[in-house]
Amino acid sequence: MSAPQKSVLIVDDDQVIREQLGEKLRRNYFEIYLASNGEEALELFEKSHIDIILLDIKLPDMDGLEVLRQVKENNPNCQVVVMTGYGSQDLAIQSLRSGAIDYIEKPLDMEQFKASIGRAEEKISQQEELSFRETILIVDDEPDVVKQLKRVLEREGYEVFGATSGSEGISLAEKNKVEVVVVDYRLGDMTGLEVFKRIREFYDDIEGIVITGHGKQGIAVKALRVGALDYLTKPLNLEELLFSVENAIERINLKRNRLYRQRELVITSEIKEKMNRELEQKVEERTKELKKTEAELFQTSKLATLGEMSAGLAHELNQPLGGIELAAEHLRKLKERDRLDEEALESALQDIEASVDRMSSVLKHVRTFARQDTLEFLEVEINETIENALELLGQQLRLHEIELVRNFNDNLPKIEGAPYQLEQVWINMISNARDALDEAEREKNLKKRLEIETDLLAENKGVVVRFKDNGIGIPEPALEKIFEPFFTTKEVGEATGLGLAISYGIIEEHEGDIEIESTPGDGTTVSVLLPLEQEDKSKI
C-alpha cells in the first residue's frame, strides 16, 4: 500500500514563484495549496490538512514569523520551510528558533530546495512511524522546576528523569539511556557544564540544553564550546523549551541515520554574522585613525574581504552539504526498501567523502588566507593566485549572474611575490567589478560580463593582469582620487574606501603599478603590472 499523499502549502506574494514551485512539487506527487499572503495562508491551514508549508518570510500583510508562530501553535507536527531574501541570516536563524525545520535563500537553489523538502517529508514520516519514547534528563537544584518540566515533557510523550543535583543527574545517566540533558548552569555541587561533560562520557550521541538565569553571553559561549546544542534563559518559555527539545531529538535521529542536519549550516551562519559584527566594529574604529601603519591597513582590508566573502562562502558550502544530505537520504531509502548493497554503500560514501574534501579545501584556504599578515615573498604563479581568489568569490559572481571569462596565458613565468597579498588585490578588483556591474544592471538592461586576462609585458619585462567589465564606469573626477584611502563612490556604510588604496600599496611593494581606463556608462579596465624581478623585496 502506498504512503498517503503529502500536502504542501506555498505562501509567497510572487505568483511566478508560487506556480513554478507548485508545478515542481505536483510532479513529485504532492497535493498543492497556494496562498499570496499570510491571512490567506492561515485560512487554508485552518480548513485543510497541511503537512508542509513553504513560507516566504516577507509577506505584504503580515510578518512571516507570525504565520510560523500560529502554525506551530496549532499543529506542531506541520513542517515549515522558510524562504528568505539573500543575506537575511538573522531572520533565518530566528525562524529556526521558532520551529521551522529549514530555510532556503532566494534566488532558490533547486538542490537545496529538494533537500529541504526531503527533510520535511522525512520528519513527518518519522513522526508517523515513531514507536518508542525518547528519554530526557532534567537537572535543576529547584525541585519545583524539575517537577514542572517533567510534567510538561511527559505530556509530550517523552520519558523523563529528574535530578536536583549534579551528582544525582550523573548517576541517573549512568544507569539509564538518556538522549537529551536539560541542565541548569548553576547547581549546588557543580556547574551544569560539568554535569553535561561527565554524561557525554557515557554517550557520544547525547544532546544538551543549558538553562541559565543570568543571561550572560559568556555562559552561552561556554555551553556551545562544550558541545551543548542550545541554551535558554530563565524564566523559561515552555514553548521555546519544547522546540529546543524537539530539535535535539531530531538531531540525534538524523545522526544515527548518517544524515547531516541544518544545524551545521546555522552554526556556520552564526559564525559568519559574528565575523561581520567584529569587522564592522574594527572598520569603524580604524577609519577614525588616518595615519595607521601599512600592516594595520593590510589586516583591516583582509578582515573586510572575509566579511564580504562570508555570504558567498555559505553558499559555496551549501552544495556539498546538500550532496551529503542527499547521499545519506538515498542510503536511508535503500535501507528501508532492503536494497542497500555493498556497491550502493561504497558509491554513497565516496560522494560524501568528496563533498567533505571540497568543504575542507575551501575552509582550509580561508583559514590560511586569514592568518597571513606579512609580505612574505615567494615564487608565485600568477594564474594560480587568481584561481584561488575565484575559489572564494566565484559563487558570488554566479549569484549575481555575472558571466566570467578567463583569458589566461598558460606560459607565464613565475614572479617573486606575496601570494596571499596578491589574492587580496584580485579579490578587491573582482568585488569592485561586481558592484559596478550590478549598478549598471539597475540603470540599463545588459548582460553582465567580467573578463580576466593575464599576459606578458613587452620585452618580457613582467606580467600584466587585466580586469575588464562592462559596468557603470568611473567618472573623471573620481579617477583622480581613486587610490586615496577612505575615498569611495558608494553610499555611506556600503564600503570602507580602503580596497584600492591597499591594493595600490601591495602592488607598490611588489615594485609594480596599477593603471585604470574607464568610460562612464561603458565599463572599466584595471591593469595590474608586475615585474619578473625586484631590486628590493621589502617585508613589513
N, C-alpha and C positions, 0 to 999 in steps of 0.2 A: 504494500500500500504506500503510495507516495505521500510525502510530507505536505501538510496544508500550505496553500499559497500564502506568502507573507505580503503584508500591505505596507506601502511606503507613502508618506505624505511629504510632498516637496513644497517648501514655503520660500518663495522668492518673488520680489516685485518685478523681476525681469522675465517677461513672457518667453523670450527665446531660451533662456536657461531652463525655465520650468519645463518647456516642451521637449527640449533636447534630452535632458536628464530623464524625463518621464519615458520617452521612447526607448532610451538605452535600457532602462530598468524593465520595461514591459517585455523586451526581447529576452530578458533573463527570468521571466515568469513571475514577476512581482505584480501585485494589484496596486494601481497608482491613483493617488489623490493629489490635486493641485490647489494651492492657495497663494494669493498675491499679497496678503498682509496678515498681521497677527490675529486680528479678530476673526477673519475667515478661517484661519488655521485652527483656532480653538473651537469654533463651531463644528468643523469637520471632525476634530478629535473627539468631541463630546458625542457626536451622533454615530461615528463609525469606529470599528476596531482597527486601531493603527499599531503596527509593530515597530516601525522605524520612521523617524522624521529627519528629513534633510532641511535644516533650518538656517536661512540667511540671518546673520546677527543684526544687520541693519535693515529694518522694515519701515515703511512710510508712516504707520500709525502707532507703533509701539516698539519698545526695546525687545530684541530677540531673546535677551536673557530673561525677561519677564515671561515670555511664552515658554521658555525652557522650564522656569520655576513652576508654572502652573501645570505643565505636562507631567513633570516628575512628581508633583504633589498628588495628582490624580491617578497616575499609573507609573510607579517607579520602574516597572519592567519594560516600558516603552523606551527604545534606544534612540538617542538623539545624536546626530552628526551635524556639527555646526559648520557653516560656511562663512569665512571671514575674508575681508579685503587683505591684499598683500601688505605685510608688515604690521598686522594687528595682533601681535602675540599676547598683549595684555588681555584683550577680550577673549582670546582663545583659552588662555590659562584660567580665566575667570569662569568660562563656560564648563571646563573640565571639573573645576572645583564645585560647580553647581549641578553636576550629574551627567553632563554629556559624555558619551563614550569616546568621541574622537572629534577632530576638526580638520577641515581641508581649506586651503587658501585659494583665492581667486587670483589669476585665471586658473581653473581647475586642472590639476594633473590627473589624467584618467587612471593611471596606475595606482596613485594614492586613493583616488575615488573608489576604485574596485576593492582595494584593501580595506578601506573604511566601512563600506557596505558589508564586506565579508565578515569583519569583526563584529559588527552589529548583529548580523544574522547568526553568527556562531554563539554570541552571548544569549540570544533568545533560545537557541537550541539547548544550550547548557541549562537554562532556567527550566525548560520543559522536561528535560530528562534527569534533572538532579534528584538523586535518591538517597543522599547522605546529608548529615548535618555538619557544617563546618564548626570548628571549636575556637573559642575566643577566651583569652585570659585577661581579666581586668585587675590591675594592681593599683590601689589607691589607699592611703592611710586614713581616709574618711569612710567609715563603714556605710553611712547613708548613701554616699556617692556610688560605692560598689553595688549596693542593693538596687539603687535606681537604674544604673546602667545595665545590670544583669537582667532586670525585669524587661527593659526596653529591647535588648538584643534577643532575649529568649522569645519575645513576641514575634520577632522577625524570623524565627526558625533556627537560630543558632544554638549550639550547645555552649554554655558559658560557665567558666570557673571564675571565682572571685577570691582575692587575697588582699589583706590590709597591711602587708609589709613586704619588702623586697625579698627577704629570705623565704617567706611563705610562698610567694609567687614563683620563685626559682624551684622550690620543692614540688609544687603542683606541675610545673612544666616538665620536670624530670620524670614524673610518674605518669603523665598524660600527654598524648599527642596534641600539641597546640599549634594553630596556624596563624593566628593574629594576636599580638600582645598590645593591649591598650594600657599604658602605664603613665602614672603621674611623675612629673620630673622630680619633685621633692618628696622623698619618703623618709620615714624616721630612721631607718638603719642604713640606707644607701640611696644613691640617686637612681632615678628611673632609667638613665642611660646605662648604668652599671648592671641593672637587672636585665635590660634588653641584650646587652653584650653577653652576659652569662647564659641566657636562654638560647642565644644563637649558637652557642657551643653544642647544644643538643640537636638543633635542627638548622640546616643551612638554607631551608626554603621558607623560613618564618618571616612574617612582616610585622613591623612595629609602628604604632601610633603614639606619639608622646603628647601628654597633656601638661600644660603649664599655666599657672595662674599669674605669671609675671609679665608675659607679653614681651620678653626681651628677644631681640633679633639674634643675639649671641646664642641663646638656648636653641633656637630653631636651627642655626648653623651646626651646632654640636650634634643635634639629633640627626640631621641629614648626613653628617660625616660618619656616624657610627652605623649608618645603613637604615635608619628609620624611613618609612615611606612618607609620613606626614606628621604634622604637629598641629594641635588645636589649643586654643586658649580658653580659660575659664572666665565667666560662666559658660558651660558647654552649650552649643547649639546642637540639639539632638539630631536634627535633620542633617547637619554637616557631619556629625559623627557617623550616622548610618551611611552616608555617601562615602566617607573615608574607609569604613569597614568593607563596604561593597567593593570599592576599588582595590583594597588589599586582597580580598578573596579572588577577584578576577585576575589580579597579577599572579597569584600563586597558581591558579588553574592553568593560565597560559604558559607559565614557566614549566610546569610539569609536562606540558604537551609540546615543548620546544618551540614555543611561539614568543616573539618579541612583542611587547605592547607599547602603546603610545607614550607611556611614562618616560621612556628614554628620550623621546623627542621633546617632551615637555621640559625635562631637565636641561637638554641642550638649549632650548629656547630661554629658560630662566638664566642660564649662564650667559647667553648672548645679551639678554637685557641688562644683566649686571655689568657686563663689559661696557655696554653703551652708556650706562649711568656713570660709571667711573670715567669713561672717556670724556663725557660732557663736562664733568667737574674739572678734569685736568686741563682740557682745552680752555675752559673759562678762566682758570687760574693763570695759565701760561700766556694767554693772549694779553693779559694786563702788563706783562713784562716784555717791553720792546727789545731789550738787549740780552736775550738768552744766548747761552753758548750754542755752538753748532750741534754739539752732541745732544743737548736737550731738545732742539728742534727736530733732529732725526727721530728721537723717541716719540715725540708728540705726533709727528706725521705717521709713524708706524702704528701707533695706537688708533689714530683716526682711520687708517686704512683697515685695520682689523674690525673696528666697529662698523665701517661701511660694508665690509665683506660678510659680516655675520649672517645677515638675512639670506644672502646668496649661498653661503655655506650650509645653512639649514636645509635649503632646497637641494644642494648637492648631496647631502646625506640622506634626503628623503628617498631617493630612488633605490639605493642599496638596502635601506631599511624596509622599503616596500617589497623588494625582491626576497629578503629573508622571510618576511611575514608570509608572502605567497608560497614560498617553498615549504615552510612549516605547515601552512594550511593544506597544501597538496598532500603532504605526508599524513596529516590527520585524516583527510578524506579517504586516502588509500587504506589506511589502517581500519577506518570504520567499515569499509567495504571488503575487508580481509583480502586486499590485493597488494599489500605492501611487500615487495620482494627486494632482494639484495641490490638489483640494478637500479630500481627507483630510489632506494635509500641513498645509494652512493651518488646518484645524479643530484639529488636534492642537497646532500651535504657539500658537494662540490660548488653548487650555486651559492650556498650560504657562506662557504669559505671565501669565494671570490668577492662577494659583497662586503664581507668583513675586511678583506685585504684592501678593497677600494677605499672604505671609510678610514682605515688605519693610515693609508698613504696620504689622504687629504689632511687628516688631523696632525700627522707627524710633520708635514710640511708647514702647517700653520704654527705649530709649537716652535719649530726651528726658526721660522721667519720672525716670530715674536721675540726670541731670545737674542737674535743678532743685533748688537748695538755698537759695533765698531766697524770702521772701514778696513777690513782685512783683505788685502789684495791677493788674488789667486789667478791661475789661468782659467779663463772663462769662455764658454761657448755662448755667444750672444743669443742664438736661436733657442737654446735650452732655457735661458733665463726668461725669455718671452713666453715660452710654453708653460713654465712654472707659474708665471703671473696669470696666464689664461686659465690654468687649472683652478685658480682661486676665484677668478671673475667670469669665467666662461658661462656659468649658469645665469649670472645676472644679464649678460648680453642676450642669452636665449629668452629670458623672461621679458626683456624689453623689446623683443622681436627685431634685433639688430643683426643684419647679415654680416658675418665675419669672413674676410678674405685674407688668406695668408699668401704672401709672395716672398718666400724666404730663399736667399742664396745659400744652397747647401754646402758650398765650398769655401765658406768664410774661415779665415784663420782665427785662432784663439787670441783674445786680448788679455791684458792684465787689468783685473777689476775686482770690485767687491760684489759678489753675485747677489746677495740679498738687498743691498742698497740699489743695485740696478733694477731688480724686481720692483722695488718701491717706486722707481721712476716710471717703469712701464705701467704699473697699476694706476699711478696718478694720471698718466696720459690716456689710458683706456677709460677711466672714470670720467675725465673731462669730456672725452668724445661722446660717451654715453649720454651725459647730461645735455650736451649741445644737440645731439640727435633727437632726444625727447622734446626739447624746446622747439626745434624745427618742426617736428611732427604736429605739435599743438598749433603752430601758425600756418602750416600748409601740409597738404597731403603728399607724403613722399615715402618711398621705400628706404628705410634707414640702412646705411652701409658704412662699415668701418674696414679699411684696408690697412694691414700692417706689412711693411716691406723692409727687407734687410738686403744690403748690398755693400760692395767695396767702394771706397772713395777713390777719386782719381789718383793714378800713380801708386795705388795700393798703400796709401798713407794711413788708412784707417778704415773703419766700417761706419755705416750710417743706418739708423733705424728710423723709418718714416711711419707716421700715423696719419692716415688721410680719411676724413669724414665728410659727409655731405650735409652737415648740421647747420646751425644758425649762423656760424661765423663770429668773428670778433670785431667790434667797431674800432676804428683807427685810434681814438683817444685811449681806449683800454689797452691796445697793443703796447703803448708806450710805458704802461705801468704793470704789465702782466707778470713780471718777475718780482715785484715788490712784496715783501712779507705783509700778510694780512689784507692784501688787496684782492677783492673778489667782485665779480659782476652779478653774483647771485644774491638772493634776498638774505636779510639778517637771520642768522640761525641755521641757514642751509649749508654753509661752508665756512671753513676757518681762514681761507686765503693763504694757507701755508704750502699747499701741494706743489705749485710750480716754483715757488721760491726755494723750497727744499730740494726739489728735483734739479734746479739750476745749480745749487750748492754741491750736490752729489756729483753731477757731471763735471763741474769745475774741478773738484778733487781728482777726477779722472783725466784732467787736462783736456777735456772735450768742450763742446759747445752745443747750444740748443738754438735752432732757428725756427721761426714761426711765420708762415704765409697764410693769410686769411682774407676772404672776401665776404663782407656781411651778407647773410642770406644765402651764401653759396658754398659754405664749407671751409675747413681749415686743414692745413698740412703742418705737422710738427716734425722737424728733422732733428734727431739726436746724433751728433758726430762724435766718434770716439777714436783716439789714436791707437795704433797697434803697440807702440812702445811709449813709455813715460820716463821723463827725467827724474821726477820726484814722486815716489809713492808715499804720500803723507798718510799718517794714521792718526785718527782722532782718539 
